[in-house]
Amino acid sequence: MHDCQSADRPNIVMIMADDLGFETIGANGGTSYKTPILDQMAAEGVRFPHCYSQPICTPSRVQLMTGIYNVRNYAEFGLLETSQRTFANLLRDDGYETCIVGKWQLGKDKALPKHFGFSEHCLWQLFRRPSRFASPGLEINGEPKDFPGGYGPDVATDYAVNFIDENKDKPFLLYYPMILTHCPFEPTPDSADWDPASPGSKTYKGDAKYFGDMVSYMDKIIGRILTQLDQSGVRENTLVIFTGDNGTDVPVVSMMGDVEVAGAKGKTTDGGNHVPLIIQWKGKTVVGKVCKDIVDFSDFLPTMCEAAGVEIPASPELDGRSFLPQLIGQKGNPREWIYQWYARNGGVKGAEFTRNQRYKLYRTGKFYDVANDRLEKNPLDVTQLDPETLLVYRNLKHAIDQYIDARPQRFANWKKSNRKKK
């Protein structure tokens, strides 16, 4: 156990936007929306152009929080099994103050945030589902509270900045899985037609014309977090990580220059799981670095733990590996490939692939040059590959074959009633 007052233990702020693909951020080449805060964070920190989530929310959250591929521990949508341990469990047990604000979607028992390592929480959709935007309803440390005339992302952010300031003299973890930019697409308080008395969208998706306003407001909120770190005097001792939980939602079409990028949330193509990753730790991270190493969501837990000096238990074995060295200018131990198993509702069979920065191999045998075929329309003929590409294919084939029997047998007869037993 570390001395809680030790000055060399960094704070960690992990921010994850909801339904925000790689193409939405200016620093990544996106031209549809204004993201000045994130662009500046990228200019002053490290940007990863090859970060891959799961294609939808709960699978991404489970993988990120546990450091384990979905094939081994993903049970069903909207659930994280209580047998699992998260990065918050590990950091809290080692002396960190811990807090989660934003969107939950990991089970409906109000005791779960504390069980999974968060001493404090301000969450939407823990055990009820009122509005997330105008006049929202959230649960604060297990107690439901409504905010007539308020805005859900502001309520969560207010709690976050208070937590930062109250804990500025001890190491803390703030995990902010954001409420923005998920549908329904609605006006924000900065929109011309914002109405705090609005009952919200009449449809689930809302109107995609507001997506840009929501991206801008998300960026503004990140600015509030960074400003609070400055005001509390802890910015230079805080590792700040920003990503998205999956690709942009389907109604949204964004531009990267003159290239249209359609949202593909829920799909295993690039549009479903290629997400932004921007990291800054002032005075530690390399300024303006673009790191082309490939990263997936199992890598965040070991990276946070290495930064915090927290020992990771030997069991269960993680699938992730730390990329902390790359952040501070070292070569580190970069991956040659990532693996993905995806089934929205759990079960036994999922869509599977391995990939590197350019090529992608599915369990079905389909092999794509994603850099030149982003929508995966033209599988390559593996009998006609040049020697260099053939070597990549064989490496990816060897990688995916490691997971043939990785799905635990207990999921073969999984029933939703198991929620209460686990």
C-alpha positions as CSV (number, residue, x, y, z in Angstrom):
1,M,0.0,0.0,0.0
2,H,1.3,3.4,-0.9
3,D,1.3,6.6,1.2
4,C,-1.9,8.3,0.1
5,Q,-0.2,11.7,0.3
6,S,2.8,10.7,-1.9
7,A,3.3,13.5,-4.5
8,D,4.6,11.1,-7.1
9,R,1.3,9.3,-7.5
10,P,-0.6,10.9,-10.4
11,N,-4.3,11.5,-10.5
12,I,-6.1,9.8,-13.4
13,V,-9.0,11.3,-15.3
14,M,-10.5,8.9,-17.8
15,I,-13.1,10.6,-20.1
16,M,-15.1,8.5,-22.6
17,A,-17.6,10.1,-24.9
18,D,-20.7,8.2,-25.9
19,D,-21.1,7.2,-29.6
20,L,-18.2,9.4,-30.9
21,G,-16.2,8.0,-33.7
22,F,-12.6,8.8,-34.8
23,E,-13.8,11.1,-37.6
24,T,-15.6,13.6,-35.3
25,I,-12.4,15.2,-33.9
26,G,-10.6,18.1,-35.6
27,A,-7.2,16.8,-34.6
28,N,-8.0,13.5,-36.4
29,G,-8.8,15.4,-39.6
30,G,-12.5,15.8,-39.0
31,T,-14.0,18.9,-40.5
32,S,-17.7,18.8,-39.6
33,Y,-17.5,19.9,-35.9
34,K,-15.6,22.3,-33.7
35,T,-13.4,20.6,-31.0
36,P,-10.9,23.2,-30.0
37,I,-10.3,21.8,-26.5
38,L,-9.5,18.3,-27.7
39,D,-7.5,19.7,-30.6
40,Q,-5.4,21.7,-28.2
41,M,-5.0,18.7,-25.9
42,A,-3.8,16.7,-28.9
43,A,-1.3,19.4,-29.8
44,E,0.1,19.4,-26.2
45,G,-0.1,15.7,-25.7
46,V,-0.2,12.3,-27.5
47,R,-2.7,11.3,-30.2
48,F,-3.3,7.7,-31.3
49,P,-4.8,7.3,-34.7
50,H,-5.3,3.5,-34.2
51,C,-7.5,3.0,-31.1
52,Y,-10.3,0.4,-31.3
53,S,-13.3,0.0,-29.0
54,Q,-16.1,-2.6,-29.2
55,P,-18.9,-1.6,-31.5
56,I,-21.4,-0.7,-28.8
57,C,-21.6,0.6,-25.3
58,T,-21.7,-2.1,-22.7
59,P,-19.2,-4.4,-24.4
60,S,-16.7,-1.5,-24.5
61,R,-17.3,-0.6,-20.9
62,V,-16.7,-4.1,-19.7
63,Q,-13.5,-4.5,-21.7
64,L,-12.2,-1.1,-20.7
65,M,-12.9,-1.5,-17.0
66,T,-11.6,-5.0,-16.6
67,G,-8.7,-5.2,-19.1
68,I,-10.1,-8.5,-20.4
69,Y,-11.5,-9.3,-23.9
70,N,-15.3,-9.8,-24.1
71,V,-14.8,-13.4,-25.2
72,R,-13.8,-14.2,-21.7
73,N,-16.1,-12.2,-19.4
74,Y,-18.9,-10.4,-21.3
75,A,-22.3,-11.9,-20.1
76,E,-25.1,-9.7,-21.6
77,F,-26.0,-6.2,-22.6
78,G,-26.3,-3.8,-19.7
79,L,-24.4,-5.9,-17.2
80,L,-21.0,-6.3,-15.6
81,E,-20.8,-9.4,-13.6
82,T,-20.1,-8.8,-9.9
83,S,-17.3,-11.4,-10.1
84,Q,-15.2,-9.0,-12.1
85,R,-12.7,-6.4,-10.8
86,T,-12.2,-3.1,-12.4
87,F,-9.4,-0.5,-12.6
88,A,-11.3,1.4,-9.9
89,N,-11.2,-1.6,-7.5
90,L,-7.4,-1.8,-8.0
91,L,-6.8,1.9,-7.5
92,R,-9.1,2.3,-4.6
93,D,-7.6,-0.7,-2.8
94,D,-4.2,1.0,-3.3
95,G,-5.2,4.3,-1.7
96,Y,-6.9,6.3,-4.5
97,E,-10.1,8.3,-4.0
98,T,-12.4,7.1,-6.7
99,C,-15.5,8.6,-8.5
100,I,-17.6,7.8,-11.5
101,V,-19.9,10.4,-13.2
102,G,-22.0,10.1,-16.3
103,K,-23.6,7.1,-17.9
104,W,-23.7,3.7,-16.1
105,Q,-25.4,0.8,-18.0
106,L,-23.7,-2.0,-16.1
107,G,-26.5,-3.3,-13.8
108,K,-29.5,-1.9,-11.8
109,D,-28.4,-2.4,-8.2
110,K,-27.6,0.8,-6.5
111,A,-24.7,-0.9,-4.6
112,L,-22.9,-1.7,-7.8
113,P,-20.8,1.4,-8.3
114,K,-19.2,0.9,-4.8
115,H,-18.8,-2.8,-5.5
116,F,-16.9,-2.0,-8.6
117,G,-14.5,0.4,-6.8
118,F,-16.2,3.8,-7.0
119,S,-16.5,5.5,-3.6
120,E,-18.6,8.3,-5.1
121,H,-21.0,8.4,-8.1
122,C,-23.3,10.7,-10.0
123,L,-24.9,8.6,-12.7
124,W,-27.7,8.5,-15.2
125,Q,-29.5,5.2,-15.8
126,L,-28.3,3.2,-12.7
127,F,-31.7,1.9,-11.6
128,R,-34.1,4.2,-13.5
129,R,-34.2,5.8,-16.9
130,P,-35.6,9.4,-16.9
131,S,-34.3,12.1,-19.3
132,R,-30.6,12.3,-19.7
133,F,-30.5,15.8,-21.1
134,A,-33.2,18.5,-20.4
135,S,-34.6,18.3,-16.8
136,P,-32.7,15.1,-16.1
137,G,-32.9,12.5,-13.4
138,L,-29.7,11.0,-12.0
139,E,-28.6,8.9,-9.0
140,I,-26.1,10.4,-6.6
141,N,-24.4,8.0,-4.3
142,G,-27.4,5.7,-4.6
143,E,-30.1,8.4,-4.1
144,P,-32.4,9.4,-7.0
145,K,-32.5,13.2,-7.7
146,D,-34.3,15.1,-10.4
147,F,-33.0,18.5,-11.8
148,P,-35.9,20.4,-13.4
149,G,-34.6,22.9,-15.9
150,G,-31.1,21.5,-15.7
151,Y,-29.0,19.6,-18.2
152,G,-27.8,16.1,-17.5
153,P,-24.2,16.6,-18.7
154,D,-23.8,19.7,-16.7
155,V,-25.1,18.0,-13.5
156,A,-22.5,15.2,-14.0
157,T,-19.7,17.7,-14.7
158,D,-20.6,19.8,-11.7
159,Y,-20.1,16.7,-9.5
160,A,-16.8,15.9,-11.3
161,V,-15.2,19.3,-10.8
162,N,-16.3,19.3,-7.1
163,F,-14.7,15.9,-6.7
164,I,-11.5,17.1,-8.2
165,D,-11.2,20.1,-5.9
166,E,-12.2,18.2,-2.8
167,N,-9.5,15.6,-3.4
168,K,-6.7,17.8,-4.8
169,D,-4.4,16.9,-1.8
170,K,-4.6,13.1,-2.4
171,P,-4.4,10.8,-5.4
172,F,-7.7,10.4,-7.2
173,L,-9.3,8.5,-10.1
174,L,-12.2,10.3,-11.9
175,Y,-13.9,8.1,-14.5
176,Y,-16.3,10.1,-16.7
177,P,-18.2,7.9,-19.2
178,M,-20.0,10.9,-20.7
179,I,-23.8,11.2,-21.4
180,L,-23.0,13.1,-24.6
181,T,-23.1,12.5,-27.6
182,H,-25.6,9.6,-27.5
183,C,-29.0,10.1,-29.0
184,P,-31.6,11.5,-28.8
185,F,-30.0,14.3,-30.7
186,E,-31.4,17.4,-29.0
187,P,-30.5,21.0,-28.4
188,T,-27.9,21.8,-25.8
189,P,-27.8,24.9,-23.6
190,D,-25.6,26.5,-26.2
191,S,-28.1,25.8,-29.0
192,A,-30.2,28.7,-30.4
193,D,-33.4,26.8,-29.7
194,W,-32.5,25.4,-26.2
195,D,-35.5,25.2,-24.0
196,P,-34.8,24.1,-20.4
197,A,-38.5,23.2,-20.0
198,S,-38.5,20.9,-23.0
199,P,-39.8,17.4,-22.4
200,G,-37.1,16.2,-24.8
201,S,-37.3,14.5,-28.2
202,K,-40.5,12.6,-29.0
203,T,-38.4,10.0,-30.9
204,Y,-35.5,7.8,-29.6
205,K,-33.0,9.1,-32.1
206,G,-34.1,12.8,-32.1
207,D,-32.8,15.0,-35.0
208,A,-29.3,14.4,-36.2
209,K,-28.9,18.1,-37.1
210,Y,-28.1,18.7,-33.4
211,F,-25.2,16.3,-33.3
212,G,-22.7,19.0,-34.0
213,D,-24.0,21.1,-31.1
214,M,-23.7,18.1,-28.9
215,V,-20.1,17.5,-30.0
216,S,-19.2,21.1,-29.3
217,Y,-20.8,20.9,-25.8
218,M,-18.9,17.7,-25.1
219,D,-15.7,19.5,-26.0
220,K,-16.7,22.5,-23.8
221,I,-17.3,20.1,-20.9
222,I,-13.8,18.6,-21.3
223,G,-12.5,22.2,-21.1
224,R,-14.3,22.6,-17.7
225,I,-12.5,19.5,-16.4
226,L,-9.1,20.7,-17.6
227,T,-9.7,24.1,-16.2
228,Q,-10.6,22.7,-12.8
229,L,-7.4,20.6,-12.8
230,D,-5.6,23.9,-13.3
231,Q,-7.5,25.8,-10.7
232,S,-7.0,23.0,-8.2
233,G,-3.3,23.0,-8.9
234,V,-3.1,19.4,-10.0
235,R,-3.0,19.6,-13.8
236,E,0.7,18.6,-14.0
237,N,0.2,15.6,-11.8
238,T,-2.8,14.3,-13.7
239,L,-2.9,11.8,-16.5
240,V,-5.9,12.8,-18.7
241,I,-7.2,10.2,-21.1
242,F,-10.0,10.9,-23.7
243,T,-11.6,8.3,-26.0
244,G,-15.1,7.3,-27.3
245,D,-16.9,4.1,-26.4
246,N,-17.8,3.1,-30.0
247,G,-18.4,4.6,-33.4
248,T,-20.8,7.4,-34.3
249,D,-24.5,6.6,-34.5
250,V,-25.9,5.5,-37.8
251,P,-28.0,8.7,-38.7
252,V,-24.9,10.9,-38.6
253,V,-22.7,11.5,-41.6
254,S,-19.5,13.5,-40.9
255,M,-16.8,14.9,-43.2
256,M,-13.0,14.5,-43.2
257,G,-12.2,17.0,-45.8
258,D,-14.1,15.9,-48.9
259,V,-14.6,12.3,-47.6
260,E,-17.9,11.3,-46.2
261,V,-17.8,9.1,-43.1
262,A,-21.1,7.5,-42.2
263,G,-21.7,6.5,-38.5
264,A,-21.6,2.7,-38.1
265,K,-22.3,2.1,-34.4
266,G,-23.0,-1.6,-33.8
267,K,-21.0,-2.8,-36.8
268,T,-17.6,-4.4,-36.8
269,T,-16.4,-2.3,-39.7
270,D,-14.1,0.7,-38.9
271,G,-17.0,3.0,-38.5
272,G,-18.3,1.0,-35.6
273,N,-15.1,0.7,-33.5
274,H,-12.5,3.2,-34.6
275,V,-12.4,5.8,-31.9
276,P,-10.4,8.9,-30.9
277,L,-7.7,8.6,-28.3
278,I,-5.9,11.7,-27.0
279,I,-3.8,11.7,-23.8
280,Q,-2.0,14.4,-21.9
281,W,0.0,14.4,-18.7
282,K,1.6,17.8,-18.6
283,G,5.4,17.6,-18.2
284,K,5.4,13.9,-18.8
285,T,3.8,13.1,-22.2
286,V,5.6,14.0,-25.4
287,V,4.2,17.2,-26.8
288,G,2.4,16.9,-30.1
289,K,3.3,13.2,-30.6
290,V,1.3,11.0,-33.0
291,C,1.8,7.4,-31.9
292,K,0.8,4.9,-34.6
293,D,0.9,1.9,-32.3
294,I,-2.4,0.0,-32.2
295,V,-4.4,0.2,-28.9
296,D,-7.6,-1.5,-27.8
297,F,-9.9,-1.1,-24.8
298,S,-8.2,-3.9,-22.8
299,D,-5.1,-1.7,-22.6
300,F,-6.4,1.1,-20.4
301,L,-6.4,-0.8,-17.1
302,P,-2.8,-1.8,-17.2
303,T,-1.8,1.6,-18.5
304,M,-3.5,3.3,-15.6
305,C,-2.1,0.9,-13.1
306,E,1.5,1.3,-14.3
307,A,1.1,5.1,-14.1
308,A,-0.2,4.8,-10.6
309,G,2.3,2.3,-9.5
310,V,-0.5,-0.2,-8.7
311,E,0.4,-3.9,-8.9
312,I,-2.0,-5.9,-11.0
313,P,-3.0,-9.3,-9.6
314,A,-1.8,-12.3,-11.4
315,S,-5.3,-13.7,-11.7
316,P,-7.4,-13.2,-13.7
317,E,-4.8,-12.8,-16.5
318,L,-5.3,-9.6,-18.5
319,D,-5.5,-9.3,-22.3
320,G,-4.4,-5.7,-22.2
321,R,-0.9,-4.3,-22.1
322,S,0.3,-0.9,-20.9
323,F,1.2,1.8,-23.4
324,L,2.5,4.2,-20.7
325,P,6.0,4.0,-22.1
326,Q,4.9,5.3,-25.5
327,L,3.3,8.3,-23.7
328,I,6.6,9.4,-22.3
329,G,8.7,8.9,-25.4
330,Q,9.9,5.3,-25.0
331,K,9.3,2.5,-27.4
332,G,7.5,0.3,-24.9
333,N,6.0,-3.0,-25.9
334,P,3.6,-2.2,-28.8
335,R,1.1,-4.7,-30.0
336,E,1.4,-6.4,-33.4
337,W,-2.3,-7.0,-33.4
338,I,-5.6,-6.7,-31.5
339,Y,-8.4,-9.2,-31.2
340,Q,-12.1,-8.6,-31.0
341,W,-15.0,-10.8,-30.0
342,Y,-18.4,-9.0,-30.3
343,A,-21.9,-10.2,-29.5
344,R,-24.2,-7.4,-28.3
345,N,-26.3,-9.7,-26.2
346,G,-23.7,-12.2,-25.1
347,G,-24.2,-15.9,-25.8
348,V,-21.7,-18.3,-27.2
349,K,-20.9,-17.1,-30.7
350,G,-19.6,-13.6,-31.5
351,A,-18.2,-11.9,-34.5
352,E,-14.4,-12.3,-34.3
353,F,-11.4,-10.7,-35.9
354,T,-7.8,-9.8,-35.5
355,R,-6.2,-6.8,-37.1
356,N,-3.2,-4.5,-37.2
357,Q,-3.2,-0.9,-38.4
358,R,-3.9,-1.9,-42.0
359,Y,-5.2,-5.4,-42.4
360,K,-8.1,-7.3,-40.8
361,L,-8.9,-11.0,-40.6
362,Y,-12.2,-12.4,-39.6
363,R,-12.9,-15.9,-38.1
364,T,-14.9,-16.5,-41.3
365,G,-11.6,-16.2,-43.3
366,K,-12.5,-12.9,-44.9
367,F,-9.3,-10.8,-45.1
368,Y,-9.4,-7.0,-45.8
369,D,-7.0,-4.2,-46.5
370,V,-9.0,-1.8,-44.3
371,A,-6.7,1.2,-45.1
372,N,-7.9,1.0,-48.7
373,D,-11.3,-0.7,-48.1
374,R,-12.8,0.9,-45.0
375,L,-16.3,-0.5,-45.7
376,E,-14.9,-4.0,-46.2
377,K,-16.5,-4.5,-49.6
378,N,-13.6,-6.3,-51.3
379,P,-12.0,-9.2,-49.4
380,L,-8.5,-10.1,-50.6
381,D,-7.8,-13.4,-52.3
382,V,-5.4,-15.0,-49.8
383,T,-4.0,-17.3,-52.6
384,Q,-2.8,-14.2,-54.4
385,L,-1.0,-12.3,-51.7
386,D,2.5,-10.9,-52.1
387,P,5.0,-12.3,-49.6
388,E,4.8,-9.3,-47.2
389,T,1.0,-9.4,-47.0
390,L,1.0,-13.2,-46.7
391,L,3.2,-12.9,-43.6
392,V,0.7,-10.4,-42.1
393,Y,-2.1,-12.8,-42.9
394,R,-0.3,-15.7,-41.3
395,N,0.4,-13.7,-38.2
396,L,-3.2,-12.6,-37.8
397,K,-4.4,-16.2,-38.5
398,H,-2.1,-17.4,-35.7
399,A,-3.4,-14.7,-33.4
400,I,-7.1,-15.5,-33.9
401,D,-6.5,-19.2,-33.6
402,Q,-5.4,-18.6,-30.0
403,Y,-9.0,-17.7,-29.1
404,I,-10.8,-20.7,-30.6
405,D,-11.8,-22.1,-27.2
406,A,-11.6,-18.9,-25.2
407,R,-15.4,-18.5,-24.5
408,P,-16.1,-20.0,-21.1
409,Q,-18.5,-22.9,-21.1
410,R,-20.7,-21.2,-18.4
411,F,-22.0,-18.8,-21.1
412,A,-23.5,-21.7,-23.1
413,N,-26.6,-21.8,-21.0
414,W,-26.6,-18.2,-19.8
415,K,-30.0,-16.9,-18.8
416,K,-30.9,-13.3,-17.9
417,S,-32.0,-14.7,-14.5
418,N,-28.3,-15.3,-13.8
419,R,-28.1,-11.5,-13.1
420,K,-29.3,-12.2,-9.6
421,K,-26.9,-15.1,-9.1
422,K,-23.7,-13.6,-10.2
